Amino acid sequence: MVLMLTTSMSTMAEGGLIGGTSSESMASQEPETQSTETTTTGETQAEGINEELSTSKETIPEVKKETEAVAEETVSEETVSKEGVQSEATEIRHEFQDENGNVLTSVIANLPEGAFEALTSDIVMEVKELDAETQEHVKALIGKNLPETEKLGNYQFYEINFKVNGENQNPNKPVTITIEENNTNIQTEDTKQINVFYLDKATEENKKESDEILNITSKTDLEEALKAEGKSIDNIDEYIYSDVSLNQEKNAVNKVLLKAEKSGVYGCYVKETAEAEERIVEEPKEEIKEEIKEEVKEEAKEETKTEKTAKAETEIKETKPILTYEDEEVTINITEEKEGAIPEGTTLSVTSVQKDTTEYTEVEEKLNQKAEDEEYSIAGFLAYDITLTDKDGNKIEPDGNVKVTMKYKKGVSPEDVDTEKSDLDVTVIHLEEDKNGVVKRVVDMVADEKKEANIQTTSETKVTKAEFITDSFSNYVLAWYARVG
């Protein structure tokens, strides 16, 4: 989804509007630009003096020369004084809008007085969403920070940079940034499951070997810590913290506040409970521990316990077989939800359904028929024929539920789909077949809660990941669609 980005700046001191700024857009769309008008005291005085000179320049030439010298001296003094100028307390606002002008996200920076050694009108804040490569890098770093029982859920990342006269510059004082989401995908009932963070990149200055995710302490945790230390919370605004607000009706994040000391990548994410196959087994079963105690001698207990533990972990992992398919575009993994659902010796095959084939036309007809019945239109789709075969080469179905995870190496979309349209959405559709291979039902996996389908997309509605639960295989489709009316 491509959004329009508007920017405004206002001063918190007397005098009203200081000026506007321009900003980089999220995609190829050019940003809107506002003009900037700034008048200095010296320039005003010089203009006034020159106006007086213009009325009397023919009758009093001596006064003209003397007055022009004073004007030049005044302007010179103003230029020198700029070297130590401090920015005023200012608010800069960016708004991401859809093509109809509806505000989807607002990013607001409240700069304290003296945040930059520059004129307020020379300060620009640029905001953009991350490209696919950077987004995957950030997600991987977050995953490393999470305990084994948790995994990364929904998230939102932004790159926020401050510039003075076109040059990147960090503020001299912490800046309060508020992100207001009117169309957030970050859903949770508990703000304690949300982390706000900053991406601390490795540089020559900080001498770090690699980038690092630094979580920003929540305001609630900070207050509790201060109270525990017997300190006052009256001056809490002097500390670095974050604060998250929820839309109680939607159980979704609608506002994130954070204190920023640097330009860079900021965001928030939800922590979810990791599924069994995503955890690393730390300890063997209790009966194995007892068996170890009974069978080994006391002096060799620790060594034997280690061997038994490794064996137990291997056995437990082997009950969760993984079938993998990979090509230059996507990696597809299938794991058991029910033990024994995938027989030993099973092979996974995946074929992309190509245009100008009978199979593609049949899939297209089924999708359009369902879209017509449910009042939406199909903009385009990517279809895959997923098949399991046994060790003898016979086509089989799982004996119970399995989980399918499709991870794309970069965001994908059909060639004929204009992903810049803001009304597009994506879903997973399964063309369920009977024993004779005839399509008996067209199922929207995302709409069916039992399928636990989840799709992750970029800001341009390109799919980076899709996952769902199923107990049968045939054609699966990623469909881009728009509601009618």
Secondary structure by P-SEA (a helix, b strand, c coil): cbbbbbbbbbbcccccccbbbbbbccccbbbbbbbbbbbcaaaaaaaaaaaaaaacccccaaaaaaaaaaaaaaaaaaaaaccbbbbccbbbbbbbbcccccccbbbbbbccccccccccccbbbbbbbbcaaaaaaaaaaaaaacccccccccbbbbbbbbbcccbbbbbccbbbbbbbbccccccccccccccccccccccccccccbbbbbbcccaaaaaaaaaaacccccccccccbbbbbbccccccccbbbbbbccccccbbbbbccccccccccccccaaaaaaaaacccccaaaaaaaaaaaaaaaaaaaabbbbbbbcccbbbbbbbccccccccbbbbbbbbbccccaaaaaaaaaaaaaaaaaccccccccccbbbbbcccbbbbbbccbbbbbbbbcccccccccccccccbbbbbbbbccccccccccccccccccccbbbbbbcccccccbbbbbbcccccccbbbbbbcc
